[in-house]
């Protein structure tokens, strides 16, 4: 036992002390925080505000165009020719010209800077709605006010009812995000650190130190010491990343927020000017806050965290055992290809399947993939935020534990023979034979 | 009475014998690695385990190191059945040996010593002693990849003997050593024996061990074909051929030989003659040869032609090796 601790200690310390580890640990969060912050920064910076001059020959669209953060509409009583003439002197970024209210009319948008697709479609739907209103009034004598009064606003809220009759509403968006995020982390962890196990075993084999060590400890102790030591390295790196990322992210957000205060105020003003009422704005802000709180109260956070840690380690141990066995069977990393295939396929497959599973988190595909140990670490992680029956979760966990025990047993057998085998081209048949060698 | 006798005998065996390999068999898939091999190794001896590549030496060594187990047969360490607790009393320098390239020399030596069950402090003290002795103190913080092959071999040797094992197993210890380091290590091996260690010395290079081994076992094609004290074996396989260099009359010399010796060949060098003669009687000796010819010639030099281990090995291997010898019955 003491010897395993020594091995774990060596595997851990030699890796943690490496310059590459320190650099990765420091720059990883900067990179990650950057990935999170840059889009926000770019979004704030490049927020092109389209200021559209509306030239409406029909006079039917007064106050019909609703502005937003990015588009402002100004209704001008000018002829189109005048507007075009003074276009480059004015503040407007484009001119919208509506000449008639025919059913299949064409409106023109003259611009200095190409407007986005969403701007165009917004204008289209506003005009369509306007024409529809005009027709309604003309043909059925329904006023615009009457129409606004009966305008319905519908939201669909999905609520699950379990056998005990407990109702629970879930937010699909956040679940998707959490599930997928967890799956990506597990996938990355298994790959990054699993490969390190394999490399470590190959290193011991090619440097020929392995026989010296296994004259002091059992091959199994050496293998497990390596797997556990590298797991600890991974956990260290991940925790440091999370702490540092959070730190950098919050600092960055602070900086961005203060520097953009003025801009935000400005755009609020603009919105107010541009036909949007302040009270409405406040209401929507309040609503969003409420929604976010609601979202998180609906999601079983503790369950997710525990399951994440379990599948994180379980998946790593399962694949780590296989990769250790591969490392022991080959003479160099170049020879690993043929054995890597069957190991990486289920991993990549489950990653690809993750999106279909999210579409139908309780379907048979989702069920089976989250039960089978090779795919369960990723797929179960995707399913949990959507809610999984306890028996399914327990079954999947039990099978994963059995899976990695079995994999470790197999790996130990292959490892024991493989580490002392040099200069031999290893086939699957050979590996199978090793499984049945006596000690 | 019988009990007492057994006890005394047992103690006697224990005190003399460090290792007893008893009728060991080991087969890998289709390949027979060891077939009915038995070996006794006495304490404080240097025991040569000889044989060509692939004979089964390394397999036997791995069984003694408990890296692998025998299919049949047993191994006893100081009279006890070999068990994991004996690991700390065995030092092993494998043929395929190396060190972690990226690790510092001192750190690595400490790690390997701790794996053998030493405490960190104890290991440090002893390492300092050995590093001083080999004059390599300034290597402590060097990475192994910065060392030359010979330098790394020195470090490996230190890590093998550091925990003062009762039994030291060296598999091809001199491969990769330059002559200076070879001598250094040879000296250390002899010193360790004199301090009480027993050394198993495995090699396919028969010449290199003749001078250093007390006992040997020859292994060929998974079987032990010869073992015993080096001196006894040489005596047993001596050819009774002598080479004598003299000045004088060849005819007088030939006549003097009489019936006791047979002249094999002669060679003339300037005014000297080099002759090879073979004793035909059982109790022949160099003294007898000298006594026979002393009065007739002027002797310049004389030596007995002693077969090398290599010659003995070849002779032994070329004897018809029946593949299915009746199994040894105890």
Interface residues (C-beta under 8 A of the other chain):
Chain A: X3 X6 X7 X10 X14 X203 X204 X207 X208 X209 X211 X212 X213 X214 X215 X216 X217 X219 X420 X422 X433 X437 X438 X439
Chain B: X28 X29 X62 X65 X66 X67 X68 X69 X71 X87 X90 X92 X93 X94 X96 X97 X98 X99 X100 X101 X102 X103 X111 X112 X114 X115 X116 X117 X156 X159
